[in-house]
Amino acid sequence: MLTIDVEKANDVAVVHCVGRLVRGAEVSTLRNAVISEKNTRIVVLDLSQLEFIDGGGLNVLVSLHHWTRNHGIQLKLVNPSRFVHEMLTRTRLNRVFEISSLHDALRVLGGECHHPKFPAGFLSQPQVLAAK
């Protein structure tokens, strides 16, 4: 199962992924969450709580990379779990994506981080989506 929590601040959306990103409903859930943010400038995918990713999950990341680029949106991957980082490295997708820590990404975006995970006042309208 994959749970998605989307947090928005101005023209930045942080998409927190929790669980497993695998072929099927999970892939569709992530795709829909990112595509629904078509009016943002930057989409940050927080992968710190993503336990597992398969070929379908890697494929949706590549697909979203192309979609965001074609729509003038920056896609950033942050805090990939050890397993996800290993999969991105083995498939050499770490050379395709911009990967950093969430703290570094938010600092670059101009947020001042007072909480280990979120900047002060960053939460505006969180949404939770889940694939079953």
Secondary structure, DSSP 8 states (H G I E B T S, - for coil): -EEEEEEEETTEEEEEEEEEE-TTHHHHHHHHHHHTTTT-SEEEEEEEEEEEE-HHHHHHHHHHHHHHHHTT-EEEEE---HHHHHHHHHTTGGGTSEEE-HHHHHHHTT----SSSS-TT--SS-EEEEE-
